[in-house]
């Protein structure tokens, strides 16, 4: 589905005897430096909407997306969220990847009482009754990743991140987890979100000098591709000093080259390699819709299942009124491709699975560790004391 940049796009609205369509907002970039991942979230959202409409819609009414392209600009997310709610009179929005874009939308949905469905891992330490968080919180990825890396590679970490909210806050959490387990940070560097390939060369030189056990990357967007490519070009070896990330998915691996990504580590609730009938069916439908060479990823999966959870709640509520709909959303469960997930009624975050994968030469991740069930969301790390040691 092609959507013209910064212009509204809606599906044909055929008059129905059963009532007017359900109109929802969609805010994901399909241009700019974040499009490598946000466009996949757009695809997951649209696939779910198409499936819902193909099965008869919700209570006989189709779902019509009103979509804008914020073009990777955080301020544009806030601008379009306001347009959706005031001009388009829409109360439910699916969207945002970066924390800065979420922060731009948050005051809009709070002030106008909308509901943002946010399908991206983030740094935690936030709660809004106007956001449903369906991406991983730190206790669902950072805690287990830190434990695994220390056990497998060592406790000397080097942080490399994009320069905005999420990387700095995620690194703060990882630093505290390391300190609680006798680890240390031997270097920390941040780059502009629009960093160019050559901007990563001084970091590669510093990595050669400091020789950390692990590189913890919170680089996002096109910068991820440039960083991993610079690493490979320099001859560094993931078997002895891997890049570990919470943000590097199958989409970025495909863009950088399978050989470049091979051997590096990611923690995520979902990988395409999850072995289940639900996941296999989801992957097959996604590839049928977007092409056999288009991989799924954790962001696609969250963007996809959150729409289905919305549809389930809307069927019960039969209203897009935020207060009415939220009541049906909190506590709801769904059999997602990653496994059974539940919207935690106390935090508006989602109980998700924890998995650690190592990228292989096929552009997929071999799952090397996973939780036996969904991990209860704890966005403020209340139950962890910031330590990875098991109590």
Secondary structure, 3 states (H helix, E strand, C coil): CCCCCCCCECCCCCCCCCCCCEEEEEECCCCCCCHHHHHHHHHHHHHHHHHHHHCCCECCECEEEEEECCCCCHHHHHHHHHHHHHCCCCCEEEECCCHHHHHHHHHHHHHHCCEEEECCCCCCCCCCCCEEECCCCHHHCHHHHHHHHHHHCCCEEEEEEECCHHHHHHHHHHHHHHHHCCCEEEEEEEECCCCCHHHHHHHHHHHHHHCCCEEEEECCCHHHHHHHHHHHHCCCCCCCCCEEECCCCHHHHHHHCHHHHCCCEEEECCCCCCCCHHHHHHHHHHHHHHCCCCCCCHHHHHHHHHHHHHHHHHHHHCCCCHHHHHHHHCCCEEEECCEEEEECCCCCEEEECCEEEEECCCCCEEEEEECCCCECCCCCCCCCCCCCCCC
